[in-house]
Amino acid sequence: MEPDFEQRLITAIQPIRGFFLAQCLEFAMTSGLLSKLGEASPTDVEQLAKDLALDPERLAGLLRYLEGEGVVTDSEGSPAITAKGREFLEFRPWYELLIGGYGATLRELPEVMADRTRFASRNGTMVGLGSCGMSRYDAIPLVKRLIDRLPEPPSAVVDLGCGDGTFLLDLCEGGRPGIGVDPHPGSIDNARRAAAARGLSEQVGFVNATAEDYMAQVRPEAGPTPCFVTAFSLQEVLEQKGRDATVEVVRTALTHTPGAHLAVVEVDHRPLDPAVLRHGLGNAYYNPYYFLHQITEQRLETRAFWDELIAEAGGRIVECLTTAPEVDSTGLELGYLVRGQ
């Protein structure tokens, strides 16, 4: 046996360690465990299990595991979250998206890798929840900057692919009306609850439909001018319905009223760009993100592709911005403000 066998083994199984930790962290977040452990008043495992409706013996096992990973302390007494655990919890939306939303996706690799007509499944509600949570850091500020560049404030915001609704609710703070559209019933339920919790149920409504089906019912008007928003949703129309349907969604938004605008957020598809692979966030987030979109019913494309598609739909790009560098300095997330020619 080689003298360095054990060290090489330790190195080789670090991805397995990361797999287990990511799964357990996502459960600890979505079950409310980590938030509960962050509360000021200490509690024991029995009471913690009762509060969270969990089995106490199995909860004790999970807490021991998380203590071994430095996420909690005193797992046998009065468990509490550590500074490392709080750091994980701050970035909960990334776990909701990639683990809660796509946790089962990779288990389907044997089937989808052998058959181009098949796509791996995902939890659409969790994808919407995580995506909207992440957007508070990147896409929502980006869209707000785009809306600020409109010649006049929009009469309303129509969010095509609204997820859990928080993206749209943030855009509608201050009294602006809004309509959120999403194909996943669970996301619409979450959105309506979020609107009610923020006292915005009368101001913001939600429709359970795909972007293309909703836009097929939209007719040109001469009245007030809304701003349509598609954040990471044209990629879904593109894969599921094709380029022509995607062009039609964009064209319909731009011809809804004179002076109508569309804010588009998509990701520049550059999986082999050395600059992306060398970048910390490019390697940690975008590299798996690119692959997941290869096997699920979504299609990422390049900036040049989106430029051409917008032009084909009769749109003129007024602005193309990217995220604030302190949040995401890759420049991969693109925000377009588009109006009709």
LUMROKOL-353478 format. One line per field, with one value per residue (C-alpha): chain; x negated, y, z. Coordinates in Angstrom, 3 decimals. Each point is the difference from the previous one (the first is absolute). Layout:
N
unit	(A_...)
xx	(X_...)
yy	(Y_...)
zz	(Z_...)
***
This chain:
341
unit	(A_A_A_A_A_A_A_A_A_A_A_A_A_A_A_A_A_A_A_A_A_A_A_A_A_A_A_A_A_A_A_A_A_A_A_A_A_A_A_A_A_A_A_A_A_A_A_A_A_A_A_A_A_A_A_A_A_A_A_A_A_A_A_A_A_A_A_A_A_A_A_A_A_A_A_A_A_A_A_A_A_A_A_A_A_A_A_A_A_A_A_A_A_A_A_A_A_A_A_A_A_A_A_A_A_A_A_A_A_A_A_A_A_A_A_A_A_A_A_A_A_A_A_A_A_A_A_A_A_A_A_A_A_A_A_A_A_A_A_A_A_A_A_A_A_A_A_A_A_A_A_A_A_A_A_A_A_A_A_A_A_A_A_A_A_A_A_A_A_A_A_A_A_A_A_A_A_A_A_A_A_A_A_A_A_A_A_A_A_A_A_A_A_A_A_A_A_A_A_A_A_A_A_A_A_A_A_A_A_A_A_A_A_A_A_A_A_A_A_A_A_A_A_A_A_A_A_A_A_A_A_A_A_A_A_A_A_A_A_A_A_A_A_A_A_A_A_A_A_A_A_A_A_A_A_A_A_A_A_A_A_A_A_A_A_A_A_A_A_A_A_A_A_A_A_A_A_A_A_A_A_A_A_A_A_A_A_A_A_A_A_A_A_A_A_A_A_A_A_A_A_A_A_A_A_A_A_A_A_A_A_A_A_A_A_A_A_A_A_A_A_A_A_A_A_A_A_A_A_A_A_A_A_A_A_A_A_A_A_A_A)
xx	(0.000_-1.309_-1.009_2.157_3.128_1.975_-0.752_0.983_3.201_0.859_-0.509_1.953_3.129_0.338_2.750_1.932_-0.399_1.276_2.967_1.112_-0.545_1.948_2.980_0.064_-0.429_2.905_2.241_-1.187_0.856_3.379_1.212_-0.701_-2.647_-2.856_2.238_1.298_-3.551_-0.753_2.639_-1.190_1.798_-1.792_1.929_-0.761_0.358_3.353_1.601_-1.647_1.404_3.464_-0.122_-1.026_2.156_-3.073_-0.970_-2.303_-2.362_-0.579_-0.300_-2.700_-1.886_0.236_-1.181_-3.006_-0.879_0.329_-2.145_-2.676_0.118_-0.230_3.539_1.427_-1.358_1.079_2.124_0.615_1.008_1.365_-0.821_-0.870_-1.083_-3.636_-1.370_-0.725_3.621_1.287_-2.193_1.621_3.466_-0.587_-0.290_3.048_1.504_-2.931_0.714_3.719_-0.718_-2.842_0.797_3.731_0.790_-2.503_-0.917_1.636_-0.946_-3.398_1.451_1.586_-3.290_-0.002_3.290_-0.444_-3.601_1.043_3.089_0.003_3.794_0.165_-0.566_-0.843_2.681_-0.276_2.067_1.430_1.347_-3.399_-1.743_2.323_-0.523_-3.781_-0.182_2.107_-2.054_-3.244_1.470_0.180_-3.780_-0.431_2.979_2.411_-2.499_-0.855_3.651_0.571_-2.907_1.568_3.435_-1.634_-1.148_3.531_1.152_2.893_1.013_1.925_3.697_-0.599_-2.572_0.845_-2.428_-0.031_-1.378_0.494_-0.979_1.058_0.967_-2.584_-1.847_3.166_1.051_-3.359_0.412_3.496_-0.907_1.216_3.434_-0.671_2.499_-1.305_0.979_-2.073_0.215_-1.438_0.752_-0.557_3.075_-2.207_-1.827_3.276_1.193_-3.246_0.327_3.541_-1.015_-2.973_2.210_2.496_-2.776_-1.254_3.482_-0.262_2.768_2.140_-2.920_-1.724_1.795_-1.262_0.947_-0.834_-1.109_-3.073_-1.486_0.906_3.608_0.508_-1.488_2.146_3.009_-1.549_1.347_-1.371_1.427_-0.138_0.128_-2.645_-3.372_-1.211_-3.503_-0.219_-2.768_-1.491_-2.685_-1.493_3.290_-0.687_-2.529_2.917_2.215_-2.948_-0.599_3.617_1.693_-2.814_-1.456_3.139_2.076_-2.686_-0.074_3.773_-0.071_-2.461_1.898_3.334_-1.463_-1.497_3.198_2.376_0.224_-1.849_-3.307_0.179_-3.241_-1.297_-2.697_-1.800_-2.447_-1.924_-3.396_-2.730_-0.899_-3.804_-0.733_-3.475_-1.181_-3.251_0.840_3.240_-1.642_-2.770_2.488_1.034_3.727_-0.312_-1.389_2.151_3.355_0.078_-1.812_2.695_2.705_-1.059_0.096_3.411_1.443_-1.408_2.105_3.208_2.625_-1.844_-2.373_-2.753_-1.385_-2.690_0.325_-0.237_2.947_2.222_-1.018_1.096_3.240_1.016_-0.648_2.008_2.919_-0.107_-1.700_-2.655_-2.411_0.005_-2.367_-1.950_-1.253_-1.451_-0.085_-1.824_-3.587_0.094_2.777_-1.040_-3.041_0.173_2.106_1.976_3.413_1.396_2.799_1.570_2.420_1.799_2.605_1.709_-1.720)
yy	(0.000_3.455_2.099_2.894_-2.110_1.393_3.618_-0.569_-1.689_2.974_2.342_-2.177_-0.256_3.719_0.337_-2.720_1.944_3.096_-1.931_-1.146_3.418_1.839_-2.367_0.280_3.775_0.447_-2.075_1.868_3.265_-0.840_-1.880_3.085_-1.777_2.443_3.023_-1.549_-0.643_3.679_1.157_1.545_-2.339_-3.366_-3.272_-3.699_-2.597_-1.303_3.443_0.833_-3.183_0.817_3.558_-1.214_-3.160_-2.215_-3.304_0.813_-2.941_0.728_3.712_-0.787_-1.939_2.891_2.473_-2.194_-0.116_3.785_0.502_-2.127_2.395_3.072_1.184_-0.389_-0.316_-2.010_-2.446_-2.145_2.867_3.336_0.069_3.367_1.186_0.997_2.958_-2.445_-1.175_3.578_0.565_-2.980_1.187_3.429_-1.681_-2.212_0.800_-1.653_-3.194_0.274_0.292_-2.449_-2.614_0.415_0.710_-2.263_-2.483_-2.943_1.128_-1.657_-3.341_-0.113_0.263_-3.631_0.568_3.532_-0.415_-2.899_1.634_3.568_0.065_-0.395_2.702_-0.350_1.131_2.768_1.407_3.089_1.499_-0.199_1.284_3.026_0.507_-0.142_2.060_2.797_-0.044_0.259_2.742_2.367_0.190_0.133_-0.002_2.237_2.870_-0.521_0.246_3.015_1.735_-0.827_1.291_3.217_0.543_-0.053_3.335_-0.030_-2.307_-3.066_-0.272_-3.544_-2.791_-3.357_-2.706_-3.010_-2.873_1.606_-2.962_0.551_3.598_1.746_1.319_1.741_1.146_1.715_1.747_1.162_1.546_3.568_-0.630_-1.204_-2.671_-3.342_-3.324_-3.144_-2.990_-3.450_-3.553_-1.674_-0.024_-0.266_3.176_1.859_-1.158_1.264_3.288_0.652_-0.726_2.345_2.758_-0.419_0.091_3.297_1.497_0.089_-2.427_2.782_1.561_-3.093_-2.974_-3.368_-2.299_-3.707_-0.268_-0.308_3.198_-0.960_-0.921_3.204_2.169_-1.728_1.642_3.492_2.450_3.398_2.908_3.772_0.498_0.203_-1.582_-2.872_-1.420_-3.732_-1.919_-3.384_-1.036_-3.384_-1.031_0.480_-2.843_-2.267_1.106_-0.482_-3.639_-1.004_1.844_1.039_3.182_1.146_-0.159_1.928_2.690_0.239_0.543_2.860_1.482_-0.113_1.827_2.720_0.569_-0.046_3.799_2.849_0.432_-3.365_-1.334_-3.425_-0.669_-3.285_-1.748_-2.974_-1.638_0.190_-3.590_-0.247_-3.398_-0.407_3.572_-0.262_3.279_-1.532_-3.217_1.902_2.261_-1.118_0.488_-1.251_-3.288_-0.351_1.043_0.494_-3.216_-2.238_2.454_-0.405_-3.787_-0.133_2.047_-2.503_-2.848_1.796_1.716_3.295_1.318_2.473_2.068_2.559_3.758_0.112_-2.416_2.154_3.138_-1.635_-1.391_3.392_1.622_-2.724_0.764_3.640_1.205_2.633_-0.433_3.220_-1.229_-3.147_-0.093_-2.630_-0.605_2.096_-1.324_-0.380_-2.591_-1.672_1.231_-2.614_2.223_-3.099_1.186_2.308_2.506_1.398_2.913_-0.411_2.068_-0.375_1.366)
zz	(0.000_-0.920_3.018_-1.185_-0.607_2.931_-0.899_-3.612_1.161_2.209_-2.943_-2.419_2.161_0.795_-2.657_1.874_3.224_-1.793_-1.407_3.450_1.562_-2.711_0.340_3.801_-0.056_-2.418_2.258_3.085_-1.737_-1.532_3.090_2.112_2.080_-0.575_0.553_3.228_1.183_-0.542_2.461_3.248_2.394_0.367_-0.317_0.170_-2.738_1.269_-0.081_-3.318_-1.540_1.351_-1.355_-3.479_-0.062_-0.405_1.557_2.965_-0.453_-3.669_0.672_2.559_-2.659_-2.457_2.630_0.837_-3.694_-0.347_3.095_-1.643_-2.963_2.244_-0.745_3.527_3.526_3.053_-1.979_3.097_2.281_-1.172_-3.727_-1.535_-3.419_-0.528_-1.950_-2.831_0.138_-0.167_-3.047_-1.726_1.004_-1.553_-3.377_0.420_-3.468_-1.769_1.932_-0.729_-3.718_-0.556_2.676_0.646_-3.643_-1.738_2.745_-1.780_-3.501_-0.161_1.073_-3.459_-1.892_-1.228_-1.826_-1.310_-1.141_-2.239_-1.503_-1.368_-0.017_3.783_2.601_3.658_2.425_2.583_2.813_-1.693_3.213_1.717_-3.127_0.061_3.732_-0.247_-3.173_1.481_3.188_-1.938_-2.175_2.958_-0.256_-3.771_-2.398_1.954_0.382_-3.673_-1.110_2.252_-1.736_-3.365_1.047_1.221_-3.600_-1.410_-1.462_2.501_2.867_-1.209_0.773_1.268_-0.011_-1.595_1.167_-2.335_2.074_3.408_2.202_3.612_-0.809_2.164_-3.065_-1.218_3.480_0.454_-3.354_0.959_3.343_0.112_-1.506_-3.546_-1.187_-1.192_-1.556_0.565_-2.333_0.749_-1.208_3.394_2.292_3.093_-0.978_-0.516_3.437_1.553_-1.900_1.202_3.591_-0.326_-1.432_2.840_2.609_-1.427_-0.388_-3.795_-1.028_-1.458_-1.832_-1.440_-1.555_-1.188_-2.886_-0.316_-3.650_-2.175_-1.380_-3.560_0.869_1.958_-2.743_-2.622_1.680_0.057_-2.565_-1.031_1.979_-0.198_3.763_2.757_-0.725_2.195_0.114_-0.627_1.785_-0.880_2.480_-0.962_-1.650_-3.729_0.324_0.958_-2.885_-2.352_0.955_0.495_-2.877_-2.343_-1.412_-1.841_3.200_1.884_-2.679_0.225_3.787_-0.454_-2.968_1.852_2.989_-2.201_-1.987_2.974_0.128_-1.719_1.784_1.798_1.472_0.975_2.609_-0.703_2.333_-1.361_0.506_-2.634_-0.926_0.178_1.589_-1.521_0.438_2.038_1.736_1.290_1.174_1.799_1.769_3.495_-0.605_-3.561_1.269_3.131_-1.449_-3.770_-0.896_1.617_-1.102_-3.626_0.233_1.709_-2.837_-2.485_1.388_1.105_-2.139_-0.198_-2.638_0.721_-2.855_-0.690_0.143_-3.799_-0.263_2.234_-1.892_-3.250_1.407_1.397_-3.363_-1.765_2.335_-1.069_3.152_0.515_2.911_1.992_2.723_0.796_3.589_2.291_3.733_2.587_0.196_3.783_-0.471_-3.266_-1.892_-2.783_-2.272_-1.046_1.159_-2.678_0.484_-3.175_-0.222_-3.337_-1.818_-3.364_-3.080)
***
